[in-house]
Amino acid sequence: MKTETLIHAGWIIPVEPENTVYTDHALAIQAGRIIDILPSEQAREKYQPESELKLPSHVLLPGFINAHTHAAMSLMRGLADDLPLMDWLNNHIWPAEQQHVSAEYVFDGSLLACAEMIRGGTTCFNDMYFFPEQTALAVEKAGMRATLGLILIDFPSAWAADADEYLAKGIELHDRLHNNTLISTAFAPHAPYTVSDDPLRRIATYAEELDIPVHIHVHETADEVEQSLQKYGKRPLQRLDELGLVSPRLLAVHATQLLEEETALLANAGAHVLHCPQSNMKLASGFCPTQRLYQAGVNLALGTDGAASNNDLDMLGEMQTAALLAKAVAGDAQALPAEKVLRMATIDAARALGRDTDIGSLETGKYADITAIELGSIETQPLYHPLSQLVYAAGRENVTHVWVGGKLLLRDRELTTLDEKAILQNARQWQQKIKAQ
């Protein structure tokens, strides 16, 4: 039987079925989708591929899904480090954004982020930022997938003047991208403290009508909760619930300040929590109670946040941090095991974004969004358990190949769709502009 591509690997971790590792298997691709996963010996007999790749010391797994980031903010990486969230935002990031954010800034910053994410094995990301149509152009140029946030904030920006314009532009972009196989959309009100009640009510209605998620920072810091109590007489999550936003559409980012009853509220509503451990730690925002959420049945997805507060978009690093931090916070060495953390970075993230029928696991019929990671190096030997080794020992420098829809975006660590030199040159030019402010 003919097929376009046949990839042989030492191990394949499909994520579904759960906690499964195939040894010496091959994956067959036709028309951008996976058509078979079978032992390599059988694959050689069954298929006559147009292209064949042998990776005996690699593991193949679904491409990572970065469930929360601000891609264009890669151009502010390291701009204002070692500061608490509100000081970082009010006195450094927002002033820099007011001066520099433009269509050109967002395109160049998003392209830099796409290049970094591909080199780290990420094939899809969930974004929240201004000028999302420019991020869409960068995503299409890179050949990645993304869920783009239709941003809304009470304040005027270079992209929109008020809630009406934010919503109108967002809905227009949603309509334009509706049939795009690489890009989907989500409403993205920034946070309860930056969006008032009326726009949030409207988003709840529109999200239901358009059948898309609502992506929002919530319960990120203790200060946010205290301000909400002073202003509204209620905690942010209670306010969102009363506005009709706590539902299976809700993608609650950070969630470091959760009472037991709020955990139950999220679980009963079928809401999702997008966990960003490194950013939370760097900004001293608090600890998301991931083990408690997991035990309550809340779907957890993993994100890096933006490079301005992390300072990287490294999902392998984020997985290791999430696993280790969960154990320390819960006081339980069995909290968030490696297999669960990998699911947070793949199928559970896809489920949060409503894209799990097409991506998030290596299964026949799904898109061939694949990452190959070298496990034969000094740093990953000896190898007893490939899945565990992936989370606790491998680094993004071990990522060698990345496919999206069967198309190679990274070959032997080299980007195939993006011009690395041009991206680096643009990053240096933006550094000089921002540094001179």
ABEGO torsion letter per residue (X at the ends): XBBABBBBBABBBAGOBBGBBBBGBBBBBBGGBBABBBBAAAAAAABBBABBBBBAABBBBBBBBBABBBAAAAAABGABBGBBAAAAAAAAAAAAAAAABBAAAAAAAAAAAAAAAAAAGBABBBBBBBGAAAAAAAAAAAGBBBBBBBBBBABBBAABABAAAAAAAAAAAAAAAAABAABBBBBBBABAAABBAAAAAAAAAAAAAAGBBBBBBBGABAAAAAAAAAAAGBBAAAAAAAAGABBAABBBBGGABBBAAAAAAAAAAGBBBBBBAAAAAAAGAEBBBAAAAAAAGBBBBBBAEBAAAOABABAAAAAAAAAAAAAAAAGBAABGBAAAAAAAABAAAAAAAGAAAABGBBBBGBBBBBBBBBAABAAAOBBABAAAAAAAABBAAABABBBBGGBBABBGGBBAABBAAAAAAAAAAAAAAAAAX
